[in-house]
């Protein structure tokens, strides 16, 4: 997960959203390597992990292509303002039917075409 913080009326609030998926186990710590790649240390000890391995060390290498993800999300009086990593069609992005929000910890699933 990635997270963002914002201060609203003097109180910090934040949101978490998916980072990258498909890891062998649950990411505990990531660090940049000297070549700019990310190394992830993982374990499933103590919580449910999405990956099948009990522990792992994996490397994520930048391909030069931006993945389509939420970059930032900010609460507004009338909803949320979401910045994406890639420009999207404005009309599609404003269509509430393309978003799914559920649970105590909110999961947002987005379905739209990238420009």
N, C-alpha and C positions, 0 to 999 in steps of 0.2 A: 504494500500500500504506500501511497504518497499522501502527504498531508499539507494543508495550508492553514494559516491562522490569520484572523482579522480581529481588530478591536472595535467593539460595538458598545457605545455608551460606557466606555471605560472598562469593559469586560471582554477578555479574549474568548473567542469561539472559533471553532475550526471544523474542517471537513477532511475526511479520508476518502481516497478513491484509488482504484486499481493502478498499479505501476506496470509491470510486465508479468505475463503468466507463462506457465509451462516449466517452472523450475522443478527440480527433483525433490525438494522438500521445502519447509517454511523458512523464508529469509529472516535471518536474525540481524545480520550486519552486512553492509556493502561498503566497499572502498574502491577508489579509483586507482588503477595501476599507472605506472609511469608512461604507458602508451595511450592512456585515456580510456581504456576499457574498464568495465566494472567487474569486480570480483565479489561474489556473494557467498557468505558463509551461512549454512542452513542446518536446521534441526527440526524434528517433529516432536521433540521431547516437551511434554507439558501442555500441549495444545494440539488441536486437529490441524493437520497440514494438508494443503491441496496436492502436494507431490507424494509419490509412493515410497521414497527413500527415508530411512530414519535420520540421515544426516548427509550432507553433500557440500562440495565447494565447486562453484561454477563460475564461468567467465562470460560476460555479455560484451560483445564487440559491436561498435557502431558501424552500420553499413552505409551511412550517409543519407539514408532515407528516413524522414520523420514518420513515426507510426501515428495513426489516428487515435488520439486519446484526449481526455480532458486535461487541460494544462492548469486551470485554476477555476475555483467556484466561489462566488461571493453571495451571501444572503442579501436580498433586497426586500423592501416592504411589500412588494407585489410578487415575489418569487425569488428566483436565483438568476445570477448572471454567470454564464459559463464561457470560459475562454478555451478554445481547442488548439491543438498543436498544428492543425492544418486548416486553412480557410474552408468553410462550409457554406452551402446555400442558405442565405439568411431566412428565406421563407420556410424552408425545411427545419431550420434550427428553432424557429419560433412556434412550431407545431407541437403542442403539448402531447399529442397522441404518440409521438416518437420517443417519449421518455417513460420510463417505468421507475417508480419510487416505492420501496417497500421496507418493512421491518423497523425495529428499534434503531439499528444502525442502518442507515439508508443506503440502498444500492441503486444506482442510476444506470439503466441500460439505454443506450442511445442507438437509434437506427436512422441513418441518413447518408446521402451520397456526398462524397468529397469532391470539391471542384477540381 
